[in-house]
Amino acid sequence: MHKIRKDDMVKIIAGKDKDKTGKVLDVDTKKNTVLVEGCNMVTKHTKPSQTNQTGGIVHQEAAIDISNVMLLVDGKATRVGFEVKDGKKVRVAKATGKVID
């Protein structure tokens, strides 16, 4: 059970894209990193392949450490806690006390 999951809206709190917001595309639990839509863009030089016939320079998102993002609840960045409600473990926004999922 992790505090940030795929399809969550997050705010970046550190690095070159500080204060940007976006949707989480992927979470890597082994490396503790996330991919955020439209943030931490890098240019990658790709060779022509079966899937990408032309090759060339591609702009894509790079991974950000999970500690550098905060969950957005109602447009406000908040820390995340866990509570047991009706026998289920749920995420709770620390700022408002609201159940997230």
C-alpha positions as a printed Julia matrix, in Angstrom:
101×3 Matrix{Float64}:
   0.0    0.0     0.0
   1.6    3.25   -1.14
   0.73   6.87   -0.58
   0.9    7.83   -4.26
  -0.69   5.68   -6.96
  -1.23   5.72  -10.71
  -3.77   8.33  -11.97
  -3.38  10.51   -8.82
  -2.98  14.26   -9.3
   0.28  15.43   -7.72
   2.25  18.65   -7.22
   6.02  18.69   -7.62
   7.66  20.24   -4.56
  11.34  20.11   -5.53
  13.58  20.25   -8.59
  13.46  22.09  -11.91
   9.68  21.6   -12.3
   8.8   22.83   -8.79
   5.12  23.92   -8.36
   3.97  22.13  -11.53
   1.04  19.72  -11.27
   0.22  16.63  -13.28
  -1.22  13.14  -13.37
   0.89  10.17  -12.28
   1.48   7.89  -15.28
   3.54   5.21  -13.54
   4.88   4.35  -10.08
   8.09   2.31   -9.63
   7.97   0.94   -6.08
  11.41  -0.7    -6.27
  13.2    2.55   -7.2
  10.71   4.82   -5.36
  10.11   6.97   -8.44
   7.08   8.29  -10.32
   6.41   9.48  -13.88
   4.34  12.67  -13.95
   2.57  13.75  -17.14
   4.28  16.75  -18.79
   6.91  17.15  -16.04
  10.68  16.5   -15.96
  10.81  16.33  -19.76
  14.04  15.04  -21.31
  15.22  14.71  -24.91
  16.1   11.2   -25.95
  17.88  10.25  -29.17
  16.31   7.08  -30.57
  17.43   4.79  -33.37
  14.92   3.74  -36.02
  13.21   0.52  -34.92
  10.19  -1.63  -35.76
   7.85   0.53  -33.65
   9.46   3.91  -34.47
  10.5    3.82  -38.15
  11.93   7.35  -38.33
  13.9    7.51  -35.08
  15.28  10.94  -34.16
  14.9   13.13  -31.08
  11.98  12.3   -28.79
  10.75  14.37  -25.84
   9.5   12.25  -22.96
   8.95  12.29  -19.2
  11.73  11.13  -16.9
  11.26   9.63  -13.44
  11.07  11.85  -10.35
  11.79  10.64   -6.82
   8.54   9.97   -4.98
   9.67  12.21   -2.09
   9.59  15.22   -4.45
   5.84  15.0    -5.15
   2.78  15.66   -2.96
  -0.75  14.42   -3.49
  -3.33  17.02   -4.54
  -6.74  16.8    -2.87
  -9.28  19.44   -4.0
  -6.43  21.47   -5.55
  -4.44  21.55   -2.31
  -1.18  19.66   -1.67
  -1.44  17.43    1.37
   0.37  14.7     3.24
  -1.2   11.25    3.25
  -2.09   9.02    6.19
  -3.8    5.67    6.52
  -6.87   4.67    8.53
  -8.97   1.53    8.78
 -12.62   2.2     7.84
 -15.13  -0.67    7.76
 -12.3   -3.22    7.81
 -10.56  -1.59    4.81
  -7.32   0.37    4.9
  -7.91   3.73    3.18
  -5.78   6.78    2.4
  -6.68   9.96    4.29
  -5.65  13.56    3.51
  -3.87  15.01    6.55
  -4.89  18.61    5.7
  -8.64  17.96    5.56
  -9.14  14.51    7.1
 -11.0   13.52    3.92
 -10.9    9.89    2.71
  -9.17   9.78   -0.69
 -10.24   6.4    -2.03
